[in-house]
């Protein structure tokens, strides 16, 4: 029997690193020392959207390439390969300008990033629900 990927077990499909951030839906007594754990998948996805909104607004990471380079830095990841995989899945161009209020592109980006991070697709409906929760 194959175990679910860590990001799915943690309800954290974008593999948000553990921090002191008091996320909504954060597990009270986490067992994973490296990554956040959430009560529901939507809570984990919502946290990812909140982070991405900050990337866009505060850090001007407003393209898939800039977002991914910050999310999965070159010190740990092959950023170009990650960007190419996200592009193939999401159909977003790497240097396409994004705003957080663009629901469909933002949802496609998170959907694709979750596939890259966990190797499995998350229901697009769950992605859309989490986006609405982050507004």
Secondary structure, DSSP 8 states (H G I E B T S, - for coil): -----HHHHTT-TT--B--S---TTB-TT---SSB--BSSHHHHHHHHHHHHHHHHHHH---BHHHHHHHHT-TTTS-HHHHHHHHHHHH---TT-B--TT-HHHHHHHHHHHHHHHHSS---HHHHHHHHHHH-
